[in-house]
């Protein structure tokens, strides 16, 4: 199994979520995050006052999947999360040694789905 973490723009989430559902992913964790990378800080305006926004709002998607689904999931994320602009995000893939469902004590892929 693998854990995929994808950091994406909030405005592309609905399209990415639909694409993941078509690939059979019905369970994932979504966290609102803020970060900075190569994109420069932006200037915001609040009540007539300009201020520097050092961090950009992003969403972090996390899912644990079977090895056979890794490439289709990556392909879907790349297709639907890309805008072609700096700040589109990143995908990280980690090995998962074991998964255990606490309620039933099931282990392995069956514990994830």
PyMOL CGO cylinders between C-alpha atoms (Angstrom):
from pymol import cmd
from pymol.cgo import CYLINDER

trace = [
    CYLINDER, 0.00, 0.00, 0.00, 0.97, 3.62, -0.47, 0.3, 1, 1, 1, 1, 1, 1,
    CYLINDER, 0.97, 3.62, -0.47, -0.01, 6.90, 1.14, 0.3, 1, 1, 1, 1, 1, 1,
    CYLINDER, -0.01, 6.90, 1.14, -0.49, 9.76, -1.28, 0.3, 1, 1, 1, 1, 1, 1,
    CYLINDER, -0.49, 9.76, -1.28, -0.38, 13.33, -0.05, 0.3, 1, 1, 1, 1, 1, 1,
    CYLINDER, -0.38, 13.33, -0.05, -1.37, 15.95, -2.58, 0.3, 1, 1, 1, 1, 1, 1,
    CYLINDER, -1.37, 15.95, -2.58, -1.16, 19.67, -1.90, 0.3, 1, 1, 1, 1, 1, 1,
    CYLINDER, -1.16, 19.67, -1.90, -3.48, 21.49, -4.28, 0.3, 1, 1, 1, 1, 1, 1,
    CYLINDER, -3.48, 21.49, -4.28, -5.21, 24.82, -4.82, 0.3, 1, 1, 1, 1, 1, 1,
    CYLINDER, -5.21, 24.82, -4.82, -8.61, 25.03, -3.09, 0.3, 1, 1, 1, 1, 1, 1,
    CYLINDER, -8.61, 25.03, -3.09, -10.35, 26.10, -6.30, 0.3, 1, 1, 1, 1, 1, 1,
    CYLINDER, -10.35, 26.10, -6.30, -9.51, 22.83, -8.10, 0.3, 1, 1, 1, 1, 1, 1,
    CYLINDER, -9.51, 22.83, -8.10, -10.65, 20.56, -5.26, 0.3, 1, 1, 1, 1, 1, 1,
    CYLINDER, -10.65, 20.56, -5.26, -14.12, 19.74, -6.62, 0.3, 1, 1, 1, 1, 1, 1,
    CYLINDER, -14.12, 19.74, -6.62, -12.71, 18.62, -9.98, 0.3, 1, 1, 1, 1, 1, 1,
    CYLINDER, -12.71, 18.62, -9.98, -9.97, 16.56, -8.31, 0.3, 1, 1, 1, 1, 1, 1,
    CYLINDER, -9.97, 16.56, -8.31, -12.51, 14.99, -5.93, 0.3, 1, 1, 1, 1, 1, 1,
    CYLINDER, -12.51, 14.99, -5.93, -14.76, 13.95, -8.83, 0.3, 1, 1, 1, 1, 1, 1,
    CYLINDER, -14.76, 13.95, -8.83, -11.76, 12.44, -10.67, 0.3, 1, 1, 1, 1, 1, 1,
    CYLINDER, -11.76, 12.44, -10.67, -10.70, 10.50, -7.56, 0.3, 1, 1, 1, 1, 1, 1,
    CYLINDER, -10.70, 10.50, -7.56, -14.25, 9.18, -7.13, 0.3, 1, 1, 1, 1, 1, 1,
    CYLINDER, -14.25, 9.18, -7.13, -14.18, 7.90, -10.72, 0.3, 1, 1, 1, 1, 1, 1,
    CYLINDER, -14.18, 7.90, -10.72, -10.98, 6.01, -9.83, 0.3, 1, 1, 1, 1, 1, 1,
    CYLINDER, -10.98, 6.01, -9.83, -12.75, 4.38, -6.88, 0.3, 1, 1, 1, 1, 1, 1,
    CYLINDER, -12.75, 4.38, -6.88, -11.39, 6.59, -4.11, 0.3, 1, 1, 1, 1, 1, 1,
    CYLINDER, -11.39, 6.59, -4.11, -14.28, 7.28, -1.75, 0.3, 1, 1, 1, 1, 1, 1,
    CYLINDER, -14.28, 7.28, -1.75, -12.26, 7.91, 1.40, 0.3, 1, 1, 1, 1, 1, 1,
    CYLINDER, -12.26, 7.91, 1.40, -9.70, 10.62, 1.90, 0.3, 1, 1, 1, 1, 1, 1,
    CYLINDER, -9.70, 10.62, 1.90, -8.71, 13.21, 4.45, 0.3, 1, 1, 1, 1, 1, 1,
    CYLINDER, -8.71, 13.21, 4.45, -8.69, 16.89, 3.54, 0.3, 1, 1, 1, 1, 1, 1,
    CYLINDER, -8.69, 16.89, 3.54, -6.88, 19.52, 5.59, 0.3, 1, 1, 1, 1, 1, 1,
    CYLINDER, -6.88, 19.52, 5.59, -6.82, 23.26, 5.02, 0.3, 1, 1, 1, 1, 1, 1,
    CYLINDER, -6.82, 23.26, 5.02, -3.21, 24.42, 5.12, 0.3, 1, 1, 1, 1, 1, 1,
    CYLINDER, -3.21, 24.42, 5.12, -1.16, 27.49, 4.26, 0.3, 1, 1, 1, 1, 1, 1,
    CYLINDER, -1.16, 27.49, 4.26, 2.31, 27.47, 2.81, 0.3, 1, 1, 1, 1, 1, 1,
    CYLINDER, 2.31, 27.47, 2.81, 4.86, 29.21, 0.71, 0.3, 1, 1, 1, 1, 1, 1,
    CYLINDER, 4.86, 29.21, 0.71, 7.02, 28.03, -2.11, 0.3, 1, 1, 1, 1, 1, 1,
    CYLINDER, 7.02, 28.03, -2.11, 8.33, 29.54, -5.30, 0.3, 1, 1, 1, 1, 1, 1,
    CYLINDER, 8.33, 29.54, -5.30, 5.39, 31.84, -5.74, 0.3, 1, 1, 1, 1, 1, 1,
    CYLINDER, 5.39, 31.84, -5.74, 6.09, 35.28, -4.36, 0.3, 1, 1, 1, 1, 1, 1,
    CYLINDER, 6.09, 35.28, -4.36, 4.02, 36.72, -1.55, 0.3, 1, 1, 1, 1, 1, 1,
    CYLINDER, 4.02, 36.72, -1.55, 0.92, 38.61, -2.61, 0.3, 1, 1, 1, 1, 1, 1,
    CYLINDER, 0.92, 38.61, -2.61, -0.47, 41.91, -1.46, 0.3, 1, 1, 1, 1, 1, 1,
    CYLINDER, -0.47, 41.91, -1.46, -3.94, 41.76, 0.02, 0.3, 1, 1, 1, 1, 1, 1,
    CYLINDER, -3.94, 41.76, 0.02, -6.39, 44.51, 0.84, 0.3, 1, 1, 1, 1, 1, 1,
    CYLINDER, -6.39, 44.51, 0.84, -8.41, 44.54, 4.06, 0.3, 1, 1, 1, 1, 1, 1,
    CYLINDER, -8.41, 44.54, 4.06, -10.63, 47.51, 4.96, 0.3, 1, 1, 1, 1, 1, 1,
    CYLINDER, -10.63, 47.51, 4.96, -8.62, 49.77, 2.70, 0.3, 1, 1, 1, 1, 1, 1,
    CYLINDER, -8.62, 49.77, 2.70, -5.24, 48.74, 4.12, 0.3, 1, 1, 1, 1, 1, 1,
    CYLINDER, -5.24, 48.74, 4.12, -2.70, 46.85, 2.05, 0.3, 1, 1, 1, 1, 1, 1,
    CYLINDER, -2.70, 46.85, 2.05, -0.83, 43.98, 3.68, 0.3, 1, 1, 1, 1, 1, 1,
    CYLINDER, -0.83, 43.98, 3.68, 1.59, 41.27, 2.59, 0.3, 1, 1, 1, 1, 1, 1,
    CYLINDER, 1.59, 41.27, 2.59, 0.29, 37.71, 2.43, 0.3, 1, 1, 1, 1, 1, 1,
    CYLINDER, 0.29, 37.71, 2.43, 3.33, 35.48, 2.85, 0.3, 1, 1, 1, 1, 1, 1,
    CYLINDER, 3.33, 35.48, 2.85, 1.43, 32.18, 2.73, 0.3, 1, 1, 1, 1, 1, 1,
    CYLINDER, 1.43, 32.18, 2.73, -1.02, 30.84, 0.18, 0.3, 1, 1, 1, 1, 1, 1,
    CYLINDER, -1.02, 30.84, 0.18, -4.08, 28.82, 1.12, 0.3, 1, 1, 1, 1, 1, 1,
    CYLINDER, -4.08, 28.82, 1.12, -3.90, 25.20, -0.01, 0.3, 1, 1, 1, 1, 1, 1,
    CYLINDER, -3.90, 25.20, -0.01, -5.64, 21.90, 0.64, 0.3, 1, 1, 1, 1, 1, 1,
    CYLINDER, -5.64, 21.90, 0.64, -3.77, 18.76, 1.61, 0.3, 1, 1, 1, 1, 1, 1,
    CYLINDER, -3.77, 18.76, 1.61, -5.42, 15.54, 0.44, 0.3, 1, 1, 1, 1, 1, 1,
    CYLINDER, -5.42, 15.54, 0.44, -4.30, 12.30, 2.08, 0.3, 1, 1, 1, 1, 1, 1,
    CYLINDER, -4.30, 12.30, 2.08, -5.28, 8.81, 1.04, 0.3, 1, 1, 1, 1, 1, 1,
    CYLINDER, -5.28, 8.81, 1.04, -3.96, 5.29, 1.56, 0.3, 1, 1, 1, 1, 1, 1,
    CYLINDER, -3.96, 5.29, 1.56, -4.41, 3.10, -1.49, 0.3, 1, 1, 1, 1, 1, 1,
    CYLINDER, -4.41, 3.10, -1.49, -3.37, -0.20, -2.98, 0.3, 1, 1, 1, 1, 1, 1,
    CYLINDER, -3.37, -0.20, -2.98, -0.22, -0.13, -5.12, 0.3, 1, 1, 1, 1, 1, 1,
    CYLINDER, -0.22, -0.13, -5.12, -2.16, -0.80, -8.32, 0.3, 1, 1, 1, 1, 1, 1,
    CYLINDER, -2.16, -0.80, -8.32, -4.08, 2.47, -7.93, 0.3, 1, 1, 1, 1, 1, 1,
    CYLINDER, -4.08, 2.47, -7.93, -1.05, 4.74, -7.52, 0.3, 1, 1, 1, 1, 1, 1,
    CYLINDER, -1.05, 4.74, -7.52, -0.51, 5.65, -11.18, 0.3, 1, 1, 1, 1, 1, 1,
    CYLINDER, -0.51, 5.65, -11.18, -4.19, 6.22, -12.03, 0.3, 1, 1, 1, 1, 1, 1,
    CYLINDER, -4.19, 6.22, -12.03, -4.54, 8.45, -8.96, 0.3, 1, 1, 1, 1, 1, 1,
    CYLINDER, -4.54, 8.45, -8.96, -1.41, 10.44, -9.81, 0.3, 1, 1, 1, 1, 1, 1,
    CYLINDER, -1.41, 10.44, -9.81, -2.63, 10.86, -13.39, 0.3, 1, 1, 1, 1, 1, 1,
    CYLINDER, -2.63, 10.86, -13.39, -6.02, 12.15, -12.19, 0.3, 1, 1, 1, 1, 1, 1,
    CYLINDER, -6.02, 12.15, -12.19, -4.48, 14.62, -9.76, 0.3, 1, 1, 1, 1, 1, 1,
    CYLINDER, -4.48, 14.62, -9.76, -2.04, 15.90, -12.36, 0.3, 1, 1, 1, 1, 1, 1,
    CYLINDER, -2.04, 15.90, -12.36, -4.80, 16.35, -14.92, 0.3, 1, 1, 1, 1, 1, 1,
    CYLINDER, -4.80, 16.35, -14.92, -7.34, 18.11, -12.72, 0.3, 1, 1, 1, 1, 1, 1,
    CYLINDER, -7.34, 18.11, -12.72, -5.12, 20.07, -10.31, 0.3, 1, 1, 1, 1, 1, 1,
    CYLINDER, -5.12, 20.07, -10.31, -2.83, 21.67, -12.90, 0.3, 1, 1, 1, 1, 1, 1,
    CYLINDER, -2.83, 21.67, -12.90, -3.49, 25.26, -13.90, 0.3, 1, 1, 1, 1, 1, 1,
    CYLINDER, -3.49, 25.26, -13.90, -0.05, 25.80, -15.41, 0.3, 1, 1, 1, 1, 1, 1,
    CYLINDER, -0.05, 25.80, -15.41, 0.74, 28.52, -12.87, 0.3, 1, 1, 1, 1, 1, 1,
    CYLINDER, 0.74, 28.52, -12.87, 3.33, 28.57, -10.10, 0.3, 1, 1, 1, 1, 1, 1,
    CYLINDER, 3.33, 28.57, -10.10, 1.72, 27.24, -6.92, 0.3, 1, 1, 1, 1, 1, 1,
    CYLINDER, 1.72, 27.24, -6.92, -0.22, 24.31, -8.39, 0.3, 1, 1, 1, 1, 1, 1,
    CYLINDER, -0.22, 24.31, -8.39, 1.10, 22.09, -5.60, 0.3, 1, 1, 1, 1, 1, 1,
    CYLINDER, 1.10, 22.09, -5.60, 2.96, 18.83, -5.05, 0.3, 1, 1, 1, 1, 1, 1,
    CYLINDER, 2.96, 18.83, -5.05, 2.31, 15.11, -4.74, 0.3, 1, 1, 1, 1, 1, 1,
    CYLINDER, 2.31, 15.11, -4.74, 4.19, 12.96, -2.23, 0.3, 1, 1, 1, 1, 1, 1,
    CYLINDER, 4.19, 12.96, -2.23, 4.07, 9.15, -2.12, 0.3, 1, 1, 1, 1, 1, 1,
    CYLINDER, 4.07, 9.15, -2.12, 5.03, 7.11, 0.95, 0.3, 1, 1, 1, 1, 1, 1,
    CYLINDER, 5.03, 7.11, 0.95, 5.12, 3.36, 1.57, 0.3, 1, 1, 1, 1, 1, 1,
    CYLINDER, 5.12, 3.36, 1.57, 2.58, 2.06, 4.10, 0.3, 1, 1, 1, 1, 1, 1,
    CYLINDER, 2.58, 2.06, 4.10, 3.64, -1.05, 5.99, 0.3, 1, 1, 1, 1, 1, 1,
    CYLINDER, 3.64, -1.05, 5.99, 0.33, -1.78, 7.68, 0.3, 1, 1, 1, 1, 1, 1,
    CYLINDER, 0.33, -1.78, 7.68, -3.18, -0.45, 8.17, 0.3, 1, 1, 1, 1, 1, 1,
    CYLINDER, -3.18, -0.45, 8.17, -5.46, -1.53, 11.00, 0.3, 1, 1, 1, 1, 1, 1,
    CYLINDER, -5.46, -1.53, 11.00, -9.14, -0.71, 11.43, 0.3, 1, 1, 1, 1, 1, 1,
    CYLINDER, -9.14, -0.71, 11.43, -9.60, -0.12, 15.14, 0.3, 1, 1, 1, 1, 1, 1,
    CYLINDER, -9.60, -0.12, 15.14, -13.27, -1.13, 15.32, 0.3, 1, 1, 1, 1, 1, 1,
    CYLINDER, -13.27, -1.13, 15.32, -12.93, -4.58, 13.71, 0.3, 1, 1, 1, 1, 1, 1,
    CYLINDER, -12.93, -4.58, 13.71, -9.17, -5.08, 14.08, 0.3, 1, 1, 1, 1, 1, 1,
    CYLINDER, -9.17, -5.08, 14.08, -8.94, -5.91, 10.35, 0.3, 1, 1, 1, 1, 1, 1,
    CYLINDER, -8.94, -5.91, 10.35, -5.47, -5.50, 8.87, 0.3, 1, 1, 1, 1, 1, 1,
    CYLINDER, -5.47, -5.50, 8.87, -4.10, -4.63, 5.47, 0.3, 1, 1, 1, 1, 1, 1,
    CYLINDER, -4.10, -4.63, 5.47, -5.96, -3.18, 2.47, 0.3, 1, 1, 1, 1, 1, 1,
    CYLINDER, -5.96, -3.18, 2.47, -9.30, -4.41, 3.79, 0.3, 1, 1, 1, 1, 1, 1,
    CYLINDER, -9.30, -4.41, 3.79, -8.86, -2.04, 6.76, 0.3, 1, 1, 1, 1, 1, 1,
    CYLINDER, -8.86, -2.04, 6.76, -8.60, 0.93, 4.42, 0.3, 1, 1, 1, 1, 1, 1,
    CYLINDER, -8.60, 0.93, 4.42, -11.67, 0.28, 2.27, 0.3, 1, 1, 1, 1, 1, 1,
]
cmd.load_cgo(trace, "trace")
